[in-house]
Amino acid sequence: RSNVPKGAAFTGSMQLLAGVKLCTGRPITNHPHYEDKHLRFKTKELYQIYGRRTPEDVHDILTKYKSSYIILEDSICLAPSKGCRTPDIVDIDNGIIPDHGKAEPGLIKSTVPRFCDEIRYESPAYTKYFKLVFSNRTFRVHKVL
C-alpha cells in the first residue's frame, strides 16, 4: 500500500484482483463480482497478458485501460496445457493453436511467444514498456511504463 501511488491501477487475474482491492484499496481494472457485456470484453482484452502477444500490443491494451501495474501469476501462465487453462482459452479466442497442440479448424500456429512467460527474461523489447518491481515464487509485478 505504501509503495505505489494512490491512483495506481492493477491488472491481473480476477480472483487475485479481488484480494488486491481488499488489501490495498487501490483501483483494479477488472472485477470478479460485476458482470456485463462491457466488462466481459474488457477482461478478454486485459487477459491478453496470458496470450501470445507482442509487448507493444499488451502495452497498448493496458494503457487503454489506464493500468499502472500488471500482476502475473506463474500458476496461470505456466500451468500444463490440457486445453482449458486461461492461456489456452485466450489462444483459441485469438485464433491460435494452444500449447497442447490440438489444432482445431481455423486455428493457426503463432510465431509470437507467450507474453506472461517471455516478459520474465527482461529483453529490451519488454523493458521498453514494462519494469519488474516485485517478484517472488508465485507472482511477478511489472510497472507499465
Contact map, one row per residue, 1 for C-alpha under 8 A:
1111000000000000000000011100000000000000000000000000000000000000000000000000000000000000000000000000000000000000000000000000000000000000000000000
1111100000000000000000000000000000000000000000000000000000000000000000000000000000000000000000000000000000000000000000000000000000000000000000000
1111100000000000000000000000000000000000000000000000000000000000000000000000000000000000000000000000000000000000000000000000000000000000000000000
1111110100000000000000000000000000000000000000000000000000000000000000000000000000000000000000000000000000000000000000000000000000000000000000000
0111111100000000000000000000000000000000000000000000000000000000000000000000000000000000000000000000000000000000000000000000000000000000000000000
0001111100000000000000000100000000000000000000000000000000000000000000000000000000000000000000000000000000000000000000000000000000000000000000000
0000111110000000000000000110000000000000000000000000000000000000000000000000000000000000000000000000000000000000000000000000000000000000000000000
0001111111000000000000000110000000000000000000000000000000000000001110000000000000000000000000000000000000000000000000000000000000000000000000000
0000001111100000000000000111100000000000000000000000000000000000011110000000000000000000000000000000000000000000000000000000000000000000000000000
0000000111110000100000000111100000000000000000000000000000000000001111100000000000000000000000000000000000000000000000000000000000000000000000000
0000000011111000100000000001110000000000000001000000000000000100001111100000000000000000000000000000000000000000000000000000000000000000000000000
0000000001111101100000000000000000000000000001100000000000000000000001110000000000000000000000000000000000000000000000000000000000000000000000000
0000000000111111100000000000000000000000000000100000000000000000000000111000000000000000000000000000000000000000000000000000000000000000000000000
0000000000011111110000000000011100000000000000000000000000000000000000000000000000000000000000000000000000000000000000000000000000000000000000000
0000000000001111111000000000000100000000000000000000000000000000000000000000000000000000000000000000000000000000000000000000000000000000000000000
0000000000011111111100000000000000000000000000000000000000000000000000000000000000000000000000000000000000000000000000000000000000000000000000000
0000000001111111111110000001011100000000000000000000000000000000000000000000000000000000000000000000000000000000000000000000000000000000000000000
0000000000000111111111000000001100000000000000000000000000000000000000000000000000000000000000000000000000000000000000000000000000000000000000000
0000000000000011111111100000000000000000000000000000000000000000000000000000000000000000000000000000000000000000000000000000000000000000000000000
0000000000000001111111111101000000000000000000000000000000000000000000000000000000000000000000000000000000000000000000000000000000000000000000000
0000000000000000111111111111000000000000000000000000000000000000000000000000000000000000000000000000000000000000000000000000000000000000000000000
0000000000000000011111111000000000000000000000000000000000000000000000000000000000000000000000000000000000000000000000000000000000000000000000000
0000000000000000001111111000000000000000000000000000000000000000000000000000000000000000000000000000000000000000000000000000000000000000000000000
1000000000000000000111111100000000000000000000000000000000000000000000000000000000000000000000000000000000000000000000000000000000000000000000000
1000000000000000000111111110000000000000000000000000000000000000000000000000000000000000000000000000000000000000000000000000000000000000000000000
1000011111000000000110011111000000000000000000000000000000000000000000000000000000000000000000000000000000000000000000000000000000000000000000000
0000001111000000000010001111100000000000000000000000000000000000000000000000000000000000000000000000000000000000000000000000000000000000000000000
0000000011100000100110000111111000000000000000000000000000000000001000000000000000000000000000000000000000000000000000000000000000000000000000000
0000000011100000000000000011111000000000000000000000000000000000111000000000000000000000000000000000000000000000000000000000000000000000000000000
0000000000100100100000000001111100000010011000000000000000000000000000000000000000000000000000000000000000000000000000000000000000000000000000000
0000000000000100110000000001111111000000000000000000000000000000000000000000000000000000000000000000000000000000000000000000000000000000000000000
0000000000000110110000000000011111100000000000000000000000000000000000000000000000000000000000000000000000000000000000000000000000000000000000000
0000000000000000000000000000001111100000000000000000000000000000000000000000000000000000000000000000000000000000000000000000000000000000000000000
0000000000000000000000000000001111110010000000000000000000000000000000000000000000000000000000000000000000000000000000000000000000000000000000000
0000000000000000000000000000000111111011000000000000000000000000000000000000000000000000000000000000000000000000000000000000000000000000000000000
0000000000000000000000000000000001111111000000000000000000000000000000000000000000000000000000000000000000000000000000000000000000000000000000000
0000000000000000000000000000000000111111100000000000000000000000000000000000000000000000000000000000000000000000000000000000000000000000000000000
0000000000000000000000000000000000011111110000000000000000000000000000000000000000000000000000000000000000000000000000000000000000000000000000000
0000000000000000000000000000010001111111111000000000000000000000000000000000000000000000000000000000000000000000000000000000000000000000000000000
0000000000000000000000000000000000111111111100000000000000000000000000000000000000000000000000000000000000000000000000000000000000000000000000000
0000000000000000000000000000000000001111111110000000000000000000000000000000000000000000000000000000000000000000000000000000000000000000000000000
0000000000000000000000000000010000000111111111000000000000000000000000000000000000000000000000000000000000000000000000000000000000000000000000000
0000000000000000000000000000010000000011111111100000000000000000000000000000000000000000000000000000000000000000000000000000000000000000000000000
0000000000000000000000000000000000000001111111110000000000000000000000000000000000000000010000000000000000000000000000000000000000000000000000000
0000000000000000000000000000000000000000111111110000000000001000000000000000000000000000000000000000000000000000000000000000000000000000000000000
0000000000110000000000000000000000000000011111111000000000001100000000000000000000000000000000000000000000000000000000000000000000000000000000000
0000000000011000000000000000000000000000001111111110000000000000000000000000000000000000010000000000000000000000000000000000000000000000000000000
0000000000000000000000000000000000000000000111111111100001000000000000000000000000000000010000000000000000000000001000000000000000000000000000000
0000000000000000000000000000000000000000000001111110100001000000000000010000000000000000000000000000000000000000001100000000000000000000000000000
0000000000000000000000000000000000000000000000111111000000000000000000000001100000000110010000000000000000000000011100000000000000000000000000000
0000000000000000000000000000000000000000000000111111100000000000000000000000000000000010011000000000000000000000011100000000000000000000000000000
0000000000000000000000000000000000000000000000010111110000000000000000000000000000000000001000000000000000000101111000000000000000000000000000000
0000000000000000000000000000000000000000000000011011111011000000000000000000000000000000000000000000000000000001111000000000000000000000000000000
0000000000000000000000000000000000000000000000000001111111000000000000000000000000000000000000000000000000000001101000000000000000000000000000000
0000000000000000000000000000000000000000000000000000111111100000000000000000000000000000000000000000000000000000001000000000110010000000000000000
0000000000000000000000000000000000000000000000000000011111110000000000000000000000000000000000000000000000000000000000000000000010000000000000000
0000000000000000000000000000000000000000000000000000111111111000000000000000000000000000000000000000000000000000000000000000000000000000000000000
0000000000000000000000000000000000000000000000011000111111111100000000000000000000000000000000000000000000000000000000000000000000000000000000000
0000000000000000000000000000000000000000000000000000001111111110000000000000000000000000000000000000000000000000000000000000000010000000000000010
0000000000000000000000000000000000000000000000000000000111111111000000000000000000000000000000000000000000000000000000000000000000000000000000000
0000000000000000000000000000000000000000000011000000000011111111100000000000000000000000000000000000000000000000000000000000000000000000000000000
0000000000100000000000000000000000000000000001000000000001111111111100000000000000000000000000000000000000000000000000000000000000000000000000010
0000000000000000000000000000000000000000000000000000000000111111111100000000000000000000000000000000000000000000000000000000000000000000000000010
0000000000000000000000000000000000000000000000000000000000011111111000000000000000000000000000000000000000000000000000000000000000000000000000000
0000000000000000000000000000100000000000000000000000000000001111111000000000000000000000000000000000000000000000000000000000000000000000000000000
0000000010000000000000000000100000000000000000000000000000000111111100000000000000000000000000000000000000000000000000000000000000000000000000000
0000000111100000000000000001100000000000000000000000000000000111111111000000000000000000000000000000000000000000000000000000000000000000000000010
0000000111100000000000000000000000000000000000000000000000000110011111000000000000000000000000000000000000000000000000000000000000000000000000111
0000000111100000000000000000000000000000000000000000000000000000001111100000000000000000000000000000000000000000000000000000000000000000000011110
0000000001110000000000000000000000000000000000000000000000000000001111110000000000000000000000000000000000000000000000000000000000000000000011110
0000000001111000000000000000000000000000000000000000000000000000000011111000000000000000000000000000000000000000000000000000000000000000001111000
0000000000011000000000000000000000000000000000001000000000000000000001111100100000000000000000000000000000000000000100000000000000000000001110000
0000000000001000000000000000000000000000000000000000000000000000000000111111100000000000000000000000000000000000000000000000000000000000011100000
0000000000000000000000000000000000000000000000000000000000000000000000011111111000000000000000000000000000000000000000000000000000000000011000000
0000000000000000000000000000000000000000000000000000000000000000000000001111111000000000000000000000000000000000000000000000000000000000010000000
0000000000000000000000000000000000000000000000000100000000000000000000001111111000001110000000000000000000000000000000000000000000000000000000000
0000000000000000000000000000000000000000000000000100000000000000000000011111111000000110000000000000000000000000000110000000000000000000000000000
0000000000000000000000000000000000000000000000000000000000000000000000000111111100000000000000000000000000000000000010000000000000000000000000000
0000000000000000000000000000000000000000000000000000000000000000000000000111111110001000000000000000000000000000000000000000000000000000000000000
0000000000000000000000000000000000000000000000000000000000000000000000000000011111000000000000000000000000000000000000000000000000000000000000000
0000000000000000000000000000000000000000000000000000000000000000000000000000001111111001000000000111000000000000000000000000000000000000000000000
0000000000000000000000000000000000000000000000000000000000000000000000000000000111111001000000000001000000000000000000000000000000000000000000000
0000000000000000000000000000000000000000000000000000000000000000000000000000000011111001100000000101000000000000000000000000000000000000000000000
0000000000000000000000000000000000000000000000000000000000000000000000000000000011111101100000000000000000000000000000000000000000000000000000000
0000000000000000000000000000000000000000000000000000000000000000000000000001001011111111100000000000000000000000000000000000000000000000000000000
0000000000000000000000000000000000000000000000000100000000000000000000000001100000011111110000000000000000000000000000000000000000000000000000000
0000000000000000000000000000000000000000000000000110000000000000000000000001100000001111111000000100000000000000000000000000000000000000000000000
0000000000000000000000000000000000000000000000000000000000000000000000000000000011111111111100000110000000000000000000000000000000000000000000000
0000000000000000000000000000000000000000000000000000000000000000000000000000000000111111111110000100000000000000000000000000000000000000000000000
0000000000000000000000000000000000000000000100110110000000000000000000000000000000000111111111000000000000000000000000000000000000000000000000000
0000000000000000000000000000000000000000000000000011000000000000000000000000000000000011111111111100000000000000000000000000000000000000000000000
0000000000000000000000000000000000000000000000000000000000000000000000000000000000000001111111111100000000100000000000000000000000000000000000000
0000000000000000000000000000000000000000000000000000000000000000000000000000000000000000111111110000000000000000000000000000000000000000000000000
0000000000000000000000000000000000000000000000000000000000000000000000000000000000000000011111110000000000000000000000000000000000000000000000000
0000000000000000000000000000000000000000000000000000000000000000000000000000000000000000001111111000000001110000000000000000000000000000000000000
0000000000000000000000000000000000000000000000000000000000000000000000000000000000000000001111111100000000111100000000000000000000000000000000000
0000000000000000000000000000000000000000000000000000000000000000000000000000000000000000001100111110111100111100000000000000000000000000000000000
0000000000000000000000000000000000000000000000000000000000000000000000000000000010100011101100011111111000000000000000000000000000000000000000000
0000000000000000000000000000000000000000000000000000000000000000000000000000000010000001000000001111100000000000000000000000000000000000000000000
0000000000000000000000000000000000000000000000000000000000000000000000000000000011100000000000000111110000000000000000000000000000000000000000000
0000000000000000000000000000000000000000000000000000000000000000000000000000000000000000000000001111111000000000000000000000000000000000000000000
0000000000000000000000000000000000000000000000000000000000000000000000000000000000000000000000001101111100000000000000000000000000000000000000000
0000000000000000000000000000000000000000000000000000000000000000000000000000000000000000000000001100111110110000000000000000000000000000000000000
0000000000000000000000000000000000000000000000000000000000000000000000000000000000000000000000001000011111100000000000000000000000000000000000000
0000000000000000000000000000000000000000000000000000000000000000000000000000000000000000000000000000001111100000000000000000000000000000000000000
0000000000000000000000000000000000000000000000000000000000000000000000000000000000000000000000100000000111110000000000000000000000000000000000000
0000000000000000000000000000000000000000000000000000000000000000000000000000000000000000000100111000001111111000000000000000000000000000000000000
0000000000000000000000000000000000000000000000000000000000000000000000000000000000000000000000111000001001111100000000000000000000000000000000000
0000000000000000000000000000000000000000000000000000000000000000000000000000000000000000000000011000000000111110000000000000000000000000000000000
0000000000000000000000000000000000000000000000000001000000000000000000000000000000000000000000011000000000011111100000000000000000000000000000000
0000000000000000000000000000000000000000000000000000000000000000000000000000000000000000000000000000000000001111100000000000000000000000000000000
0000000000000000000000000000000000000000000000000001110000000000000000000000000000000000000000000000000000000111110000000000000000000000000000000
0000000000000000000000000000000000000000000000000001110000000000000000000000000000000000000000000000000000000111111011000000000000000000000000000
0000000000000000000000000000000000000000000000000111100000000000000000000000000000000000000000000000000000000001111111000000000000000000000000000
0000000000000000000000000000000000000000000000011111111000000000000000000000000000000000000000000000000000000000111111100000000000000000000000000
0000000000000000000000000000000000000000000000001110000000000000000000010000100000000000000000000000000000000000011111110000000000000000000000000
0000000000000000000000000000000000000000000000000000000000000000000000000000110000000000000000000000000000000000111111111000000000000000000000000
0000000000000000000000000000000000000000000000000000000000000000000000000000000000000000000000000000000000000000111111111100000000000000000000000
0000000000000000000000000000000000000000000000000000000000000000000000000000000000000000000000000000000000000000001111111110010000000000000000000
0000000000000000000000000000000000000000000000000000000000000000000000000000000000000000000000000000000000000000000111111100000000000000000000000
0000000000000000000000000000000000000000000000000000000000000000000000000000000000000000000000000000000000000000000011111110000000000000000000000
0000000000000000000000000000000000000000000000000000000000000000000000000000000000000000000000000000000000000000000001111111111000000000000000000
0000000000000000000000000000000000000000000000000000000000000000000000000000000000000000000000000000000000000000000000101111111000000000000000000
0000000000000000000000000000000000000000000000000000000000000000000000000000000000000000000000000000000000000000000000000111111100000000000000000
0000000000000000000000000000000000000000000000000000001000000000000000000000000000000000000000000000000000000000000000000111111110000000000000000
0000000000000000000000000000000000000000000000000000001000000000000000000000000000000000000000000000000000000000000000100111111111000000000000000
0000000000000000000000000000000000000000000000000000000000000000000000000000000000000000000000000000000000000000000000000111111111100000000000000
0000000000000000000000000000000000000000000000000000000000000000000000000000000000000000000000000000000000000000000000000001111111000000000000001
0000000000000000000000000000000000000000000000000000001100100000000000000000000000000000000000000000000000000000000000000000111111100000000000011
0000000000000000000000000000000000000000000000000000000000000000000000000000000000000000000000000000000000000000000000000000011111110000000001111
0000000000000000000000000000000000000000000000000000000000000000000000000000000000000000000000000000000000000000000000000000001011111000000001111
0000000000000000000000000000000000000000000000000000000000000000000000000000000000000000000000000000000000000000000000000000000001111110000111100
0000000000000000000000000000000000000000000000000000000000000000000000000000000000000000000000000000000000000000000000000000000000111110000111100
0000000000000000000000000000000000000000000000000000000000000000000000000000000000000000000000000000000000000000000000000000000000011111001111000
0000000000000000000000000000000000000000000000000000000000000000000000000000000000000000000000000000000000000000000000000000000000011111111110000
0000000000000000000000000000000000000000000000000000000000000000000000000000000000000000000000000000000000000000000000000000000000000111111100000
0000000000000000000000000000000000000000000000000000000000000000000000000000000000000000000000000000000000000000000000000000000000000011111000000
0000000000000000000000000000000000000000000000000000000000000000000000001110000000000000000000000000000000000000000000000000000000000011111100000
0000000000000000000000000000000000000000000000000000000000000000000000111100000000000000000000000000000000000000000000000000000000000111111110000
0000000000000000000000000000000000000000000000000000000000000000000000111000000000000000000000000000000000000000000000000000000000011111011111000
0000000000000000000000000000000000000000000000000000000000000000000011110000000000000000000000000000000000000000000000000000000000011110001111100
0000000000000000000000000000000000000000000000000000000000000000000011100000000000000000000000000000000000000000000000000000000001111100000111110
0000000000000000000000000000000000000000000000000000000000000000000111000000000000000000000000000000000000000000000000000000000001111000000011111
0000000000000000000000000000000000000000000000000000000000100110001111000000000000000000000000000000000000000000000000000000000011100000000001111
0000000000000000000000000000000000000000000000000000000000000000000100000000000000000000000000000000000000000000000000000000000111100000000000111
